Amino acid sequence: MENWLKTVNIRLLREEDLPELEWGGEYKRYRRIYREIYRNSQKGLSIPLIAETAAEGIVGQVFLSQKEPNLNYGIRTRYYFLSSFRVRAEFRDHGVGSLLLQECEKQARLHRIRDIYLNCERTNNRARWFYQEHGFKVVRIDEGTWTYVNDEGFVVTEPQNAYLMKKTLSWILFK
């Protein structure tokens, strides 16, 4: 699989990729969110990244959204919030997620953003371990809800039982 990883291309999301992000209907309910992320990328407010190969198509994805300081949470500088980080099950444990995270960090440095935050479902120990292995630390437990408009136009509120995790990039790499 090591040689296979060399065939993985990390690139920006294109509009024609949007249907593939639904992963055969599994994530159809997020269709409007994906379109909003794409539109925000056209305004420079988000960076939606895709991992793909010529043979398999899209095998992973992650979205970076630029956020302003939020003093309610003690965040004093602009930051990126990482979301919708997925690697297809059959391609996990082969380095695709690491490639996507490396590109996220590259983009943050390029835009002089030092902090990257994400939510990790508290029951997803495998993901938490992955993030910790890549330098993320748990900041707090985020028990609440999040609301979105699904593909059918209905407002949906889902419980969120997550760890808010943060990685601070080294200033040395910004010089």
C-alpha positions as CSV (number, residue, x, y, z in Angstrom):
1,M,0.0,0.0,0.0
2,E,3.0,2.3,0.4
3,N,3.3,2.7,-3.4
4,W,-0.5,3.2,-3.6
5,L,-0.2,6.2,-1.2
6,K,2.1,7.9,-3.8
7,T,-0.9,7.9,-6.2
8,V,-3.1,9.9,-3.8
9,N,-3.6,13.4,-4.9
10,I,-4.7,16.1,-2.5
11,R,-6.5,19.0,-4.2
12,L,-9.2,21.6,-3.7
13,L,-12.8,20.5,-4.1
14,R,-14.5,21.4,-7.4
15,E,-18.2,22.0,-7.8
16,E,-18.6,18.8,-9.9
17,D,-17.2,16.8,-6.9
18,L,-20.2,17.7,-4.7
19,P,-22.3,14.7,-5.4
20,E,-19.4,12.3,-4.6
21,L,-19.2,13.8,-1.1
22,E,-22.5,12.1,-0.3
23,W,-20.6,8.8,-0.4
24,G,-23.4,6.8,-2.1
25,G,-26.1,8.5,0.0
26,E,-24.6,8.0,3.4
27,Y,-24.0,11.7,3.8
28,K,-26.8,13.0,1.6
29,R,-28.3,14.9,4.5
30,Y,-25.3,17.3,4.4
31,R,-25.7,18.3,0.8
32,R,-26.5,21.9,1.6
33,I,-23.6,22.1,4.0
34,Y,-21.2,20.9,1.3
35,R,-22.5,23.4,-1.2
36,E,-22.1,26.2,1.4
37,I,-18.5,25.1,2.1
38,Y,-17.9,25.1,-1.6
39,R,-19.4,28.6,-2.0
40,N,-17.3,29.9,1.0
41,S,-14.2,28.5,-0.7
42,Q,-15.0,30.8,-3.7
43,K,-14.9,33.7,-1.2
44,G,-11.7,32.6,0.4
45,L,-13.4,31.6,3.7
46,S,-12.9,27.9,3.5
47,I,-10.5,25.4,2.0
48,P,-12.3,22.1,1.1
49,L,-9.7,19.4,0.4
50,I,-10.2,16.1,-1.5
51,A,-7.9,13.0,-1.5
52,E,-8.3,11.1,-4.7
53,T,-6.7,8.6,-7.0
54,A,-7.2,8.0,-10.7
55,A,-8.4,4.5,-10.1
56,E,-10.6,4.9,-7.0
57,G,-11.8,8.6,-7.3
58,I,-12.4,10.4,-4.0
59,V,-11.1,8.4,-1.1
60,G,-11.1,11.2,1.6
61,Q,-12.1,14.7,2.4
62,V,-11.6,17.5,4.9
63,F,-12.8,21.1,5.2
64,L,-11.0,24.0,6.8
65,S,-13.1,27.0,7.6
66,Q,-11.6,30.3,8.7
67,K,-13.0,31.6,12.0
68,E,-12.7,34.9,13.8
69,P,-11.6,35.1,17.4
70,N,-14.2,33.9,19.9
71,L,-13.7,35.4,23.3
72,N,-16.5,33.3,24.8
73,Y,-14.2,30.2,24.2
74,G,-11.0,32.0,25.0
75,I,-9.9,32.1,21.4
76,R,-8.1,35.4,20.7
77,T,-6.8,35.0,17.2
78,R,-8.2,33.8,13.8
79,Y,-8.2,30.1,13.5
80,Y,-9.2,27.2,11.3
81,F,-11.9,24.8,12.2
82,L,-11.5,21.4,10.6
83,S,-14.7,19.5,9.8
84,S,-16.1,16.7,7.7
85,F,-12.8,14.8,7.9
86,R,-13.5,11.4,6.4
87,V,-11.5,8.6,4.7
88,R,-13.4,5.8,3.1
89,A,-13.2,2.7,5.3
90,E,-11.3,0.6,2.9
91,F,-8.5,3.2,2.7
92,R,-8.0,3.9,6.4
93,D,-4.7,3.0,8.0
94,H,-2.8,3.6,4.8
95,G,-1.8,7.3,5.3
96,V,-4.6,9.1,3.5
97,G,-5.7,10.9,6.7
98,S,-2.1,11.9,7.5
99,L,-1.8,13.4,4.0
100,L,-5.0,15.4,4.4
101,L,-3.8,16.7,7.8
102,Q,-0.4,17.7,6.4
103,E,-2.2,19.7,3.7
104,C,-4.4,21.4,6.3
105,E,-1.3,22.4,8.2
106,K,0.4,23.6,5.0
107,Q,-2.7,25.8,4.3
108,A,-2.7,27.2,7.8
109,R,0.9,28.2,7.6
110,L,0.4,29.7,4.1
111,H,-2.4,31.8,5.6
112,R,-0.5,32.6,8.8
113,I,-3.0,30.8,11.0
114,R,-1.5,29.2,14.0
115,D,-4.3,27.2,15.6
116,I,-6.5,24.4,14.2
117,Y,-9.5,23.2,16.1
118,L,-11.8,20.3,15.5
119,N,-14.6,18.3,17.2
120,C,-14.1,14.6,17.7
121,E,-17.0,12.5,18.7
122,R,-16.3,11.2,22.3
123,T,-17.2,7.6,21.3
124,N,-14.8,7.6,18.4
125,N,-11.6,6.5,20.2
126,R,-9.9,5.6,16.9
127,A,-10.3,9.1,15.6
128,R,-9.2,10.7,18.9
129,W,-6.1,8.5,19.0
130,F,-5.3,9.6,15.3
131,Y,-5.7,13.3,16.1
132,Q,-3.5,12.9,19.3
133,E,-0.9,11.1,17.3
134,H,-0.8,14.2,15.0
135,G,-0.4,16.7,17.8
136,F,-4.0,17.6,18.7
137,K,-4.9,18.0,22.4
138,V,-8.3,17.9,24.0
139,V,-9.3,21.4,25.1
140,R,-12.7,20.6,26.6
141,I,-15.7,18.5,26.3
142,D,-18.4,20.0,24.0
143,E,-21.8,18.6,25.0
144,G,-24.5,20.4,23.1
145,T,-26.2,20.4,19.8
146,W,-25.6,21.6,16.3
147,T,-28.2,22.6,13.8
148,Y,-28.2,22.5,10.0
149,V,-30.7,22.4,7.1
150,N,-30.7,19.0,5.5
151,D,-31.0,18.0,1.8
152,E,-34.8,18.2,2.0
153,G,-34.9,21.7,3.5
154,F,-35.7,20.7,7.0
155,V,-33.9,22.1,10.0
156,V,-32.3,19.3,11.9
157,T,-30.8,19.5,15.4
158,E,-28.4,16.7,16.4
159,P,-26.8,16.1,19.7
160,Q,-23.1,16.6,19.9
161,N,-21.0,14.8,22.5
162,A,-17.5,15.7,21.4
163,Y,-14.1,16.6,22.4
164,L,-13.0,20.0,21.2
165,M,-9.4,19.4,20.1
166,K,-6.7,21.9,19.2
167,K,-3.3,21.9,17.5
168,T,-1.0,24.9,17.7
169,L,1.5,25.1,14.9
170,S,5.0,26.1,15.7
171,W,5.9,29.8,15.1
172,I,9.3,28.7,13.8
173,L,7.6,27.3,10.7
174,F,6.1,30.7,9.9
175,K,9.4,32.6,9.4
